[in-house]
Amino acid sequence: QVQLVESGGGLVQPGGSLRLSCAASGRILSIVTMGWYRQAPGKQRELVAVITSGGSTNYADSVKGRFTISRNNAKNMVYLQMNSLRPEDTAVYYCNAVPSLTAYWGQGTQVTVSS
């Protein structure tokens, strides 16, 4: 059974940066397309960044140019570097496969952007 554990969230001022990490208990990360999702209060969960097993990336328009997704298959890790953060980026961030798999949802990590 694969477990995904997100970390790295916190409180940051507008314009600041955070780096999120996603650790997997199994080797599934190296063979599937992975993504970072987020869910803000009162809103549906949305996919914001995608990375294929080969390293190709894609981003939602709302984060393009500010967020960078990366992966280290040898370490079973996926990362999300977030720069120029805005209050509207406030959400719980999750990693999961793309398309998402119900069994992979973890607890997420809270990101709060506020002055």
MARZAMAR-681142 format. One record per residue (C-alpha): residue in one letter; residue number from 0; x, y, z. Coordinates in steps of 0.05 Angstrom, whole numbers, plus 32768, in hexadecimal, padded with zeros to 4 digits. Example, Ala and Ser with C-alpha at 12.3 -4.5 7.8 and 13.67 -1.06 7.14 Angstrom:
ATOM rest  nr   xx   yy   zz
ATOM    A   0 80F6 7FA6 809C
ATOM    S   1 8111 7FEB 808F
***
This chain:
ATOM rest  nr   xx   yy   zz
ATOM    Q   0 8000 8000 8000
ATOM    V   1 801C 8043 7FEB
ATOM    Q   2 8019 807D 801C
ATOM    L   3 8028 80C5 8009
ATOM    V   4 803E 80F6 803F
ATOM    E   5 8040 8140 8030
ATOM    S   6 806A 8172 8057
ATOM    G   7 8088 81B8 8053
ATOM    G   8 804A 81E4 805A
ATOM    G   9 8045 821F 8089
ATOM    L  10 8035 8268 8090
ATOM    V  11 8058 8297 8060
ATOM    Q  12 8050 82E0 804D
ATOM    P  13 8039 82F3 8007
ATOM    G  14 8073 82F0 7FD7
ATOM    G  15 8095 82BA 8000
ATOM    S  16 80AA 8273 7FEE
ATOM    L  17 809E 822D 8007
ATOM    R  18 80B5 81E9 7FF1
ATOM    L  19 8085 81AF 7FF9
ATOM    S  20 809C 8167 7FFB
ATOM    C  21 8076 8126 7FEE
ATOM    A  22 8093 80E4 8006
ATOM    A  23 8079 80A1 7FEF
ATOM    S  24 807F 8060 8015
ATOM    G  25 8085 8037 7FD6
ATOM    R  26 80A7 803D 7F93
ATOM    I  27 8067 8051 7F6F
ATOM    L  28 8080 8099 7F66
ATOM    S  29 80B4 8084 7F34
ATOM    I  30 8082 8068 7F02
ATOM    V  31 8046 8094 7F05
ATOM    T  32 8034 80DB 7EF4
ATOM    M  33 802F 8103 7F34
ATOM    G  34 800F 8144 7F45
ATOM    W  35 8004 8178 7F7B
ATOM    Y  36 7FBD 8189 7F8B
ATOM    R  37 7FA1 81BE 7FBA
ATOM    Q  38 7F5F 81CC 7FDC
ATOM    A  39 7F4D 8210 7FF8
ATOM    P  40 7F15 8218 802A
ATOM    G  41 7ED1 8213 8009
ATOM    K  42 7EEF 8200 7FC5
ATOM    Q  43 7EF9 81C0 7F9F
ATOM    R  44 7F3C 819F 7F9C
ATOM    E  45 7F64 81B4 7F5F
ATOM    L  46 7FA2 8199 7F3C
ATOM    V  47 7FD8 81CD 7F39
ATOM    A  48 8017 81A9 7F20
ATOM    V  49 8026 8168 7EFC
ATOM    I  50 8067 8142 7EEF
ATOM    T  51 806D 8103 7EC5
ATOM    S  52 809B 80C9 7ED5
ATOM    G  53 80CA 80E6 7EA0
ATOM    G  54 80CA 812B 7EBF
ATOM    S  55 809B 8152 7E91
ATOM    T  56 8073 8186 7EB7
ATOM    N  57 8033 81AD 7EB0
ATOM    Y  58 8013 81E2 7EDB
ATOM    A  59 7FD0 8203 7EE8
ATOM    D  60 7FCE 824A 7ECD
ATOM    S  61 7FC6 8265 7F14
ATOM    V  62 800B 824C 7F29
ATOM    K  63 8032 824C 7EE7
ATOM    G  64 8074 8270 7EED
ATOM    R  65 8071 826F 7F3A
ATOM    F  66 806F 8225 7F4C
ATOM    T  67 80A0 81EE 7F37
ATOM    I  68 8092 81A4 7F3F
ATOM    S  69 80CC 8172 7F40
ATOM    R  70 80D9 812A 7F53
ATOM    N  71 8110 80FD 7F6B
ATOM    N  72 80FD 80B6 7F58
ATOM    A  73 8138 8098 7F7C
ATOM    K  74 811F 80B6 7FBD
ATOM    N  75 80D4 80AD 7FAE
ATOM    M  76 80CA 80F7 7FB8
ATOM    V  77 80A2 812D 7F94
ATOM    Y  78 80AC 8177 7FA3
ATOM    L  79 8087 81B8 7F97
ATOM    Q  80 80B0 81F8 7F99
ATOM    M  81 8080 8232 7FA3
ATOM    N  82 8099 827A 7F98
ATOM    S  83 8076 82BD 7F97
ATOM    L  84 803F 82A1 7FC2
ATOM    R  85 7FFC 82C5 7FC4
ATOM    P  86 7FC3 82C3 7FF6
ATOM    E  87 7F9A 829D 7FC4
ATOM    D  88 7FCD 8264 7FC7
ATOM    T  89 7FB5 8256 800E
ATOM    A  90 7F9D 820E 800F
ATOM    V  91 7FAC 81C7 8026
ATOM    Y  92 7FDC 81A9 7FF4
ATOM    Y  93 7FDD 815F 7FE2
ATOM    C  94 8006 8133 7FB4
ATOM    N  95 7FE6 80FA 7F8E
ATOM    A  96 7FEA 80D5 7F4D
ATOM    V  97 7FCC 80F4 7F0E
ATOM    P  98 7F94 80E0 7F07
ATOM    S  99 7F8D 80DE 7F52
ATOM    L 100 7F82 809D 7F77
ATOM    T 101 7F54 809D 7FB3
ATOM    A 102 7F82 8070 7FDC
ATOM    Y 103 7FBD 80A0 7FD3
ATOM    W 104 7F9F 80DE 7FF4
ATOM    G 105 7FC8 80F1 8031
ATOM    Q 106 7FBD 8126 8066
ATOM    G 107 7FD9 815E 803D
ATOM    T 108 8001 8199 8055
ATOM    Q 109 7FE4 81DD 8065
ATOM    V 110 7FFF 821A 8041
ATOM    T 111 7FE8 825E 805A
ATOM    V 112 7FFC 829E 8037
ATOM    S 113 7FED 82DA 8062
ATOM    S 114 800D 8319 807B
***
